[in-house]
Amino acid sequence: MLILLAEDDPAQLEPLHTALSKAGHTVDAVEDGDTAQWLIHDKTYDLLILDWMLPHVTGVTLCRHYRQAGKTSPVLLLTAKDTTLDKVTGLDAGADDYLVKPIDVIELLARVRALGRRSPLWQGETLKLGTLQLHLTNLMIERDQKTVQLSGREFQLMEYLMRHPRQVLSHEQIEKALWGWGSEPESNAVTTLVRRLRQRLEAVDAKDWLETVYGIGYRLSSGDGSPHS
């Protein structure tokens, strides 16, 4: 999923960002409400995780404006406020869920999985292309009863490709989809990642499914033997 994580405390933002990334999510991590508001208007997120007390624009205000704009992706509020009135205020603003600080990472990831199923972009816990399957909950690919585990970044690329089957995706499109706002990939990052993913696909006899379209980008198809590098 593409997630906006807005938390003004770097000591909390960094571990949450790391945990979500390792779970296979692409995360735009920001520390203030103004930047979060700009990104919400600029991009389409599967999930918003908003700290209540963000500088400039609070998480509750962001949530309320998000709903008023007609956007329906789930919103999870993070806050130290734990009274019933505070919870009602957050939920009335349009939040789908609520976590009280300090945040337990395991619980956060469980809530994220549950909220992901509410996303308008939800297609189930397994993506399929022909005989190839990508399991979203455990970051594994499967084909003909063979399985292989993916790293977080490999999973992000595989998910992106499977959500755009048979489409040629450029380096620029892949970078924008996989690297969060404010992060700059190295010049050969996509090429290296594609090579690693092909190695994983080889373990399920699907290496040739990930094609190079020279001078343009990459395409995931049903394995017709097209050349690649």
C-alpha positions in Angstrom: 0.0 0.0 0.0 1.0 3.6 -0.5 0.8 5.2 3.0 1.1 8.8 4.2 2.6 8.8 7.7 2.5 12.2 9.5 4.2 12.3 12.9 6.0 15.3 14.3 8.3 13.4 16.7 11.3 12.0 14.7 12.0 9.5 17.5 8.6 8.0 16.7 8.4 8.7 13.0 11.6 6.7 12.1 10.7 3.4 13.7 7.2 3.5 12.4 8.5 4.3 8.9 11.0 1.5 9.1 8.4 -1.1 10.3 5.9 -0.1 7.6 8.6 -0.3 4.9 9.8 -3.7 6.0 6.2 -4.9 5.8 6.2 -4.0 2.1 4.5 -0.6 2.1 5.6 2.5 0.3 5.6 5.3 2.9 5.7 9.1 2.5 6.9 10.2 6.0 6.4 13.9 7.0 6.7 15.8 10.2 4.2 18.7 9.8 0.6 19.2 8.7 1.3 21.6 5.9 3.4 19.1 4.0 0.9 16.3 4.7 -1.9 18.5 3.4 0.0 19.2 0.2 0.8 15.6 -0.4 -2.9 14.6 0.2 -3.9 16.9 -2.6 -1.1 15.7 -4.9 -1.2 11.9 -4.5 -3.7 9.1 -4.0 -3.0 7.1 -0.8 -4.3 3.7 0.2 -4.1 4.8 3.9 -3.4 7.9 6.0 -1.7 7.6 9.4 -1.9 11.0 11.1 -0.7 12.2 14.5 -3.4 14.3 16.2 -1.1 17.1 17.3 0.8 17.9 14.0 2.3 21.4 13.7 0.5 24.0 11.5 -2.4 21.7 10.6 -3.6 19.0 13.1 -4.2 15.4 12.1 -7.9 15.8 13.0 -8.2 18.8 10.8 -6.5 17.0 7.9 -8.8 14.1 8.4 -11.9 16.3 8.4 -10.8 18.1 5.2 -9.9 14.8 3.6 -13.4 13.5 4.1 -15.0 16.8 3.0 -13.1 16.4 -0.2 -14.9 13.1 -0.8 -11.9 10.9 -0.3 -12.6 7.5 1.1 -9.2 5.8 1.9 -8.9 4.8 5.6 -7.5 7.1 8.2 -5.7 6.0 11.4 -5.2 8.6 14.1 -2.2 8.4 16.5 -2.5 10.4 19.7 -1.8 10.7 23.4 -5.4 11.7 23.9 -7.3 8.8 25.3 -10.5 10.1 26.8 -13.9 9.0 25.3 -14.6 12.6 24.2 -11.2 12.7 22.3 -12.0 9.4 20.6 -15.4 10.6 19.6 -13.9 13.8 18.2 -11.5 11.9 16.1 -14.1 9.4 14.8 -16.5 12.2 14.1 -13.8 13.9 12.0 -13.8 10.8 9.7 -11.1 8.6 11.2 -11.6 4.9 10.8 -9.4 3.8 13.7 -7.4 5.2 16.7 -4.2 4.2 18.4 -3.1 5.7 21.7 0.7 6.4 22.2 3.1 4.9 22.9 2.5 3.0 19.8 3.1 -0.8 19.7 4.5 -1.6 16.3 3.0 -5.0 16.1 -0.5 -3.6 16.9 0.0 -0.8 14.4 0.9 -3.3 11.6 -2.2 -5.4 12.5 -4.4 -2.3 12.3 -2.8 -1.3 9.0 -3.6 -4.8 7.6 -7.2 -4.5 8.8 -7.7 -1.0 7.4 -6.1 -2.0 4.1 -9.0 -4.3 3.5 -11.3 -1.2 3.7 -9.3 0.6 1.0 -11.2 1.3 -2.3 -8.2 -0.2 -4.0 -8.3 -3.5 -2.1 -8.2 -6.5 -4.3 -7.9 -9.3 -1.8 -4.9 -10.7 0.1 -3.5 -12.4 -3.0 -2.7 -10.8 -6.4 -2.7 -13.2 -9.4 -1.3 -13.2 -12.9 -1.8 -16.4 -14.7 -0.3 -19.1 -12.4 1.8 -16.6 -10.5 0.5 -15.4 -7.1 1.7 -12.7 -4.8 0.6 -13.1 -1.1 0.3 -9.6 0.4 0.3 -10.7 4.1 3.6 -12.6 4.1 5.5 -11.0 1.2 5.8 -14.3 -0.7 5.4 -15.3 -4.4 4.0 -18.7 -5.4 3.8 -20.6 -8.6 3.1 -24.3 -9.1 3.5 -25.0 -5.4 6.9 -23.3 -5.3 7.3 -20.3 -3.0 9.9 -17.7 -2.3 10.2 -14.9 0.3 10.7 -11.3 -0.9 12.3 -8.4 0.9 10.2 -5.3 1.6 11.6 -3.5 -1.5 11.3 -6.5 -3.7 7.7 -7.0 -2.6 6.9 -3.3 -3.4 8.2 -3.7 -7.0 6.4 -7.0 -7.4 3.1 -5.6 -6.1 3.4 -2.6 -8.4 4.1 -4.8 -11.4 1.2 -7.1 -10.6 -1.2 -4.2 -10.2 -0.2 -3.1 -13.7 0.0 -6.4 -15.5 1.4 -6.4 -19.1 2.0 -2.6 -18.9 5.4 -1.2 -19.7 6.5 0.8 -16.7 9.4 3.2 -17.0 12.2 3.8 -14.5 10.6 7.1 -13.6 7.2 5.5 -12.9 8.8 2.8 -10.7 10.9 5.3 -8.7 7.9 7.4 -8.1 5.8 4.4 -7.0 8.4 2.8 -4.7 10.4 5.6 -3.2 8.6 7.8 -0.7 8.4 11.5 -0.8 11.7 13.2 0.1 13.8 10.0 -0.6 16.2 9.9 -3.6 17.1 6.5 -5.1 20.5 5.9 -6.5 20.8 6.1 -10.3 21.0 2.3 -10.7 18.5 1.5 -7.9 15.7 0.3 -10.2 18.0 -1.8 -12.4 19.5 -3.5 -9.3 16.1 -4.1 -7.8 14.8 -5.7 -11.1 17.8 -8.0 -11.1 17.1 -9.1 -7.5 13.5 -9.7 -8.2 14.3 -11.8 -11.3 16.5 -14.0 -9.0 13.5 -14.5 -6.8 11.2 -15.3 -9.7 13.8 -17.8 -11.0 13.1 -19.8 -7.8 9.5 -20.3 -9.0 10.4 -20.8 -12.7 9.1 -17.4 -13.6 12.3 -15.4 -14.4 11.2 -14.7 -18.0 8.0 -13.2 -16.8 9.7 -9.9 -16.0 10.7 -8.5 -19.3 13.0 -5.5 -20.2 11.5 -3.3 -22.9 14.7 -1.7 -24.1 14.8 2.0 -23.9 11.5 2.2 -22.1 11.2 0.1 -18.9 9.9 -3.2 -17.7 6.8 -5.3 -18.1 5.4 -8.3 -16.1 3.6 -10.7 -18.4 2.7 -14.4 -18.5 6.1 -15.6 -19.4 6.2 -15.8 -23.2 10.0 -16.0 -23.3 10.7 -12.5 -24.3 14.4 -11.5 -23.9 15.6 -9.6 -20.9 18.8 -8.4 -19.3 
